Amino acid sequence: MEFQSTRDKNSTKYCSAQVIKQGLANDGGLFVPTEIPSLTYDEIKSYCSLSYPELAATVLSKFLTDYTFEELLEDCNNAYSSNSFPNGACPLNKVDGNTYSLELWHGPTCAFKDMALQIMPKLLSRSLVKTGEERISLVLVATSGDTGKAALEGYKDVNQIKICVFYPQNGVSTVQELQMVTQTGKNVNVCAVKGNFDDIQTGVKHIFNNTDIANELNDQGYFLSSGNSINFGRLAPQIVYYIKAYCDLLSQNEIELGEKINVCVPTGNFGNILAAYIAKLMGLPINKLICASNSNNILTDFLKTGRYDRNRDFHLTMSPSMDILISSNLERLLYFVSDATQTAEYMQKLNSNGYYQINDEIKSKIDENFVGYYASEQETSNTIAKYYISNNYLMDTHTAVAFCALESYRNEHNDNTKTVVASTASPYKFAKNVYLLQLSKIPQSIRIKR
């Protein structure tokens, strides 16, 4: 398996170890595999008997072909152990007749980012050995809340790696900030930035593309790497849990082999839903991918109109991990449905003008797979209370955005296909919004009973 830049089909091809070590392509593009490995129904059926570490190693081995299966299995066993995931890596819970919550937040930082960032540091550590790297890897991370703590926890005290996390001051929850600033580890550093996530993400990308900085770091024995989902080593592990969810539905006799499901994902940077799309490209029977946004509904507008325009107001919401206007992983989707030349053109327009408009052919290809909906603050709040009262199911603000978007999709399209909703954070991580704001809506008798 080889990887190339999303912006140049003739760019240098790299193995996965180099891609994970480097993070971002030299031309500023994102690394993508030159081909998507296949996934047959027989394979899916056989996966039902595997543990999560075994499944993760098997799926990752399709992409990371310069890692041995034994290496991947060792790292996956360590990453997804009962010490880190005492309730299992990603339990699937049935919320109602056709809706299932894929709880991705049972790891050490109570967010879905643990699913990738418990394994990614191990992949990076091995990549340094495989590429003969003697310098120290300086991992830069821009976070809108959850990635920062998950990355700090995953990379702490890892040999030959140092990490610096940047987060927006006053732009994350109290719990998220406390998790980051109290992080232990000799190789970690955390910085609050005056600005929003997009400002930070843009700044980090500028650092990566600055040759003077790279040269100075090199002279001091360092090189830069990325811990965000712009790094394929962060994206690849996220593909696994969508395959696991389908296998769980099979094992629980909720679906028949080959039956298509829908997947609904709350997303800001588009990485989590892109992982589901890659699983679909591999052959996982997915029909629609429902992209759920909060009041920063730039992705909803893009999926409806084909125009991506970041020249708009930025909103601080109760789902801060989705407060994003520059969705980096959308670049990978554009590459998959067009080509590197077209993708580079759109990214240049976004950088210079703040917007781009895709053509009808590309729009049609995206429409075959994606729909977009968003939830206002009030709708998000109401959704949390509604599902707690009617289904005895408590969800965080980000997950509530997804459940609200799913309802909007079903009402508009009358599609009752069985749907897996990615639940991305523990409700207790956003207690102020989940508990205090919902208390007045929940009858006292129910509160006392539960």
SETI-262837 format. One record per residue (C-alpha): x, y, z; residue in one letter. Coordinates in steps of 0.2 Angstrom, whole numbers, padded with zeros to 4 digits, always signed. Layout:
BEGIN
XYZA
...
//
This chain:
BEGIN
+0000+0000+0000M
+0007+0017-0005E
+0001+0035-0001F
+0001+0051-0010Q
-0005+0069-0008S
-0023+0074-0011T
-0016+0089-0021R
-0004+0080-0034D
-0006+0063-0042K
+0012+0064-0047N
+0019+0067-0029S
+0031+0056-0021T
+0023+0039-0015K
+0026+0035+0003Y
+0024+0019+0014C
+0012+0020+0029S
+0027+0022+0041A
+0033+0038+0033Q
+0015+0045+0031V
+0012+0042+0050I
+0029+0050+0054K
+0027+0065+0043Q
+0008+0069+0045G
+0006+0081+0031L
+0012+0080+0013A
+0025+0092+0007N
+0013+0102-0004D
+0001+0105+0011G
-0011+0091+0005G
-0016+0076+0015L
-0010+0059+0013F
-0022+0046+0005V
-0020+0028+0000P
-0017+0026-0019T
-0030+0012-0018E
-0044+0007-0006I
-0043-0011+0000P
-0058-0022-0002S
-0069-0030+0011L
-0080-0045+0006T
-0096-0051+0015Y
-0087-0067+0020D
-0073-0057+0028E
-0086-0047+0037I
-0095-0063+0044K
-0078-0070+0050S
-0074-0054+0059Y
-0089-0056+0070C
-0079-0069+0081S
-0064-0057+0083L
-0060-0047+0098S
-0059-0028+0096Y
-0040-0029+0096P
-0040-0043+0083E
-0052-0034+0072L
-0042-0018+0073A
-0026-0026+0069A
-0034-0035+0054T
-0042-0020+0047V
-0026-0009+0050L
-0015-0022+0041S
-0025-0019+0025K
-0018-0001+0025F
-0002-0001+0035L
+0006-0015+0025T
+0024-0011+0031D
+0019-0015+0048Y
+0018-0034+0052T
+0002-0041+0058F
+0011-0047+0074E
+0016-0029+0077E
-0001-0022+0075L
-0009-0035+0086L
+0003-0032+0100E
+0000-0013+0099D
-0019-0015+0097C
-0020-0027+0112N
-0010-0014+0122N
-0021+0001+0116A
-0038-0007+0118Y
-0035-0017+0134S
-0047-0018+0149S
-0036-0005+0158N
-0040+0008+0145S
-0057+0002+0140F
-0065-0006+0155P
-0082-0007+0147N
-0076-0013+0130G
-0069-0002+0116A
-0086+0003+0108C
-0102-0005+0114P
-0117-0004+0103L
-0133+0000+0112N
-0150-0001+0105K
-0160+0015+0109V
-0176+0012+0099D
-0182+0000+0086G
-0171+0006+0072N
-0158+0017+0081T
-0142+0011+0089Y
-0129+0021+0098S
-0111+0017+0095L
-0103+0023+0111E
-0085+0028+0107L
-0081+0036+0123W
-0077+0022+0136H
-0058+0026+0135G
-0047+0035+0147P
-0053+0053+0142T
-0071+0049+0139C
-0071+0054+0121A
-0071+0045+0104F
-0053+0052+0101K
-0047+0039+0112D
-0051+0026+0099M
-0038+0032+0088A
-0026+0041+0100L
-0023+0026+0111Q
-0016+0016+0096I
-0008+0031+0086M
+0007+0034+0097P
+0012+0016+0096K
+0011+0017+0077L
+0021+0033+0077L
+0034+0025+0089S
+0036+0010+0077R
+0037+0022+0062S
+0052+0030+0069L
+0061+0014+0070V
+0055+0008+0053K
+0061+0024+0044T
+0078+0024+0054G
+0073+0041+0062E
+0085+0047+0075E
+0078+0064+0079R
+0064+0068+0091I
+0046+0069+0084S
+0038+0085+0090L
+0019+0082+0088V
+0009+0097+0086L
-0010+0096+0090V
-0024+0109+0087A
-0039+0104+0097T
-0057+0110+0099S
-0058+0101+0115G
-0057+0082+0115D
-0042+0078+0104T
-0030+0088+0115G
-0033+0077+0131K
-0034+0061+0121A
-0017+0065+0112A
-0009+0070+0128L
-0014+0054+0137E
-0009+0044+0122G
+0008+0051+0119Y
+0013+0055+0137K
+0031+0048+0141D
+0032+0039+0124V
+0051+0038+0120N
+0058+0049+0106Q
+0041+0059+0105I
+0036+0076+0113K
+0019+0084+0111I
+0012+0102+0111C
-0007+0104+0111V
-0015+0121+0107F
-0033+0124+0112Y
-0044+0140+0111P
-0045+0150+0127Q
-0064+0151+0133N
-0068+0139+0118G
-0068+0122+0127V
-0078+0115+0142S
-0072+0117+0159T
-0069+0098+0160V
-0060+0098+0144Q
-0048+0112+0149E
-0045+0104+0166L
-0041+0088+0158Q
-0028+0096+0147M
-0019+0108+0159V
-0018+0094+0173T
-0010+0081+0161Q
+0005+0072+0168T
+0020+0067+0158G
+0038+0074+0155K
+0036+0076+0137N
+0019+0086+0136V
+0015+0104+0134N
-0002+0114+0133V
-0005+0131+0127C
-0021+0141+0127A
-0023+0152+0112V
-0033+0168+0110K
-0044+0163+0095G
-0055+0149+0089N
-0051+0131+0083F
-0049+0137+0065D
-0036+0150+0069D
-0026+0137+0079I
-0028+0124+0065Q
-0022+0136+0052T
-0008+0142+0062G
-0002+0124+0065V
-0003+0121+0046K
+0008+0136+0043H
+0021+0130+0055I
+0021+0113+0046F
+0024+0122+0029N
+0037+0134+0036N
+0054+0128+0030T
+0064+0140+0041D
+0055+0132+0056I
+0059+0115+0050A
+0077+0119+0047N
+0079+0126+0064E
+0071+0111+0072L
+0081+0099+0062N
+0097+0108+0068D
+0091+0105+0086Q
+0087+0087+0083G
+0068+0088+0080Y
+0056+0086+0067F
+0037+0090+0066L
+0023+0077+0066S
+0004+0079+0067S
-0008+0071+0080G
-0024+0078+0072N
-0034+0068+0059S
-0025+0076+0045I
-0013+0062+0049N
-0019+0046+0041F
-0012+0036+0056G
-0026+0045+0066R
-0039+0042+0053L
-0036+0023+0050A
-0041+0017+0067P
-0057+0026+0066Q
-0062+0015+0051I
-0062+0000+0062V
-0076+0004+0074Y
-0089+0006+0060Y
-0085-0012+0054I
-0086-0017+0072K
-0104-0009+0073A
-0109-0019+0058Y
-0103-0035+0065C
-0112-0032+0082D
-0128-0029+0072L
-0125-0046+0064L
-0121-0055+0080S
-0136-0048+0088Q
-0147-0054+0074N
-0153-0036+0071E
-0148-0037+0052I
-0144-0049+0039E
-0127-0050+0031L
-0127-0038+0016G
-0141-0028+0023E
-0137-0009+0022K
-0137+0002+0036I
-0136+0021+0038N
-0123+0030+0049V
-0125+0046+0057C
-0110+0056+0064V
-0108+0072+0073P
-0093+0080+0066T
-0084+0097+0064G
-0067+0092+0055N
-0076+0078+0045F
-0063+0065+0050G
-0075+0054+0060N
-0088+0053+0046I
-0074+0051+0032L
-0069+0035+0041A
-0086+0028+0039A
-0086+0033+0021Y
-0069+0024+0018I
-0077+0009+0027A
-0091+0010+0014K
-0078+0011-0001L
-0070-0004+0006M
-0087-0014+0004G
-0096-0011+0021L
-0115-0011+0017P
-0118+0007+0021I
-0132+0017+0012N
-0132+0035+0018K
-0120+0044+0029L
-0129+0058+0039I
-0117+0072+0043C
-0123+0081+0059A
-0118+0099+0063S
-0121+0111+0076N
-0125+0130+0074S
-0108+0131+0064N
-0117+0122+0050N
-0105+0125+0036I
-0105+0106+0032L
-0124+0106+0031T
-0124+0121+0019D
-0110+0113+0008F
-0119+0096+0007L
-0135+0105+0002K
-0128+0118-0010T
-0110+0112-0015G
-0103+0129-0009R
-0091+0128+0005Y
-0089+0146+0012D
-0080+0149+0029R
-0084+0168+0027N
-0098+0167+0041R
-0101+0170+0059D
-0092+0158+0071F
-0103+0152+0086H
-0098+0145+0103L
-0110+0131+0107T
-0113+0118+0120M
-0105+0106+0108S
-0088+0114+0107P
-0079+0100+0099S
-0089+0104+0083M
-0086+0123+0083D
-0076+0122+0067I
-0077+0131+0050L
-0063+0124+0041I
-0066+0105+0040S
-0049+0098+0035S
-0054+0081+0031N
-0066+0087+0018L
-0051+0088+0007E
-0049+0069+0007R
-0068+0067+0001L
-0065+0079-0013L
-0050+0069-0019Y
-0060+0053-0018F
-0074+0060-0029V
-0063+0070-0041S
-0045+0070-0043D
-0029+0078-0036A
-0029+0093-0048T
-0047+0098-0045Q
-0044+0096-0026T
-0029+0107-0026A
-0039+0120-0036E
-0053+0120-0023Y
-0040+0121-0008M
-0032+0136-0017Q
-0048+0145-0018K
-0052+0141+0000L
-0036+0148+0005N
-0037+0164-0005S
-0055+0168-0006N
-0062+0158+0009G
-0074+0148-0002Y
-0076+0137-0017Y
-0090+0129-0027Q
-0089+0111-0033I
-0096+0107-0050N
-0112+0097-0053D
-0103+0081-0057E
-0094+0081-0040I
-0110+0087-0031K
-0119+0072-0038S
-0106+0059-0032K
-0106+0067-0015I
-0126+0066-0015D
-0125+0048-0018E
-0118+0045-0001N
-0120+0060+0010F
-0134+0071+0017V
-0132+0085+0030G
-0142+0092+0044Y
-0139+0103+0059Y
-0146+0106+0076A
-0148+0123+0085S
-0144+0125+0103E
-0162+0123+0108Q
-0165+0108+0097E
-0149+0100+0105T
-0155+0104+0123S
-0173+0097+0119N
-0165+0081+0111T
-0156+0077+0127I
-0171+0079+0138A
-0182+0070+0125K
-0172+0054+0124Y
-0169+0053+0143Y
-0187+0054+0147I
-0194+0043+0133S
-0180+0030+0131N
-0170+0031+0147N
-0155+0035+0137Y
-0143+0049+0143L
-0132+0057+0129M
-0120+0072+0128D
-0122+0087+0118T
-0113+0081+0103H
-0122+0065+0102T
-0138+0075+0104A
-0134+0085+0088V
-0133+0068+0079A
-0149+0061+0086F
-0158+0078+0081C
-0151+0077+0064A
-0156+0059+0061L
-0174+0064+0066E
-0174+0078+0053S
-0167+0066+0040Y
-0180+0053+0043R
-0194+0066+0044N
-0189+0073+0027E
-0185+0056+0018H
-0196+0044+0027N
-0181+0033+0028D
-0182+0020+0043N
-0167+0011+0038T
-0158+0004+0054K
-0145+0018+0059T
-0129+0018+0069V
-0126+0035+0078V
-0109+0039+0083A
-0109+0044+0101S
-0094+0054+0103T
-0092+0059+0122A
-0098+0054+0139S
-0113+0064+0145P
-0104+0067+0161Y
-0090+0077+0152K
-0103+0091+0148F
-0112+0091+0164A
-0117+0109+0164K
-0127+0107+0148N
-0133+0089+0150V
-0139+0091+0168Y
-0142+0108+0173L
-0150+0114+0157L
-0161+0099+0156Q
-0167+0098+0174L
-0182+0110+0172S
-0188+0099+0157K
-0188+0082+0166I
-0203+0079+0178P
-0198+0078+0196Q
-0205+0060+0197S
-0193+0054+0184I
-0178+0063+0191R
-0181+0055+0208I
-0184+0038+0201K
-0168+0038+0191R
//
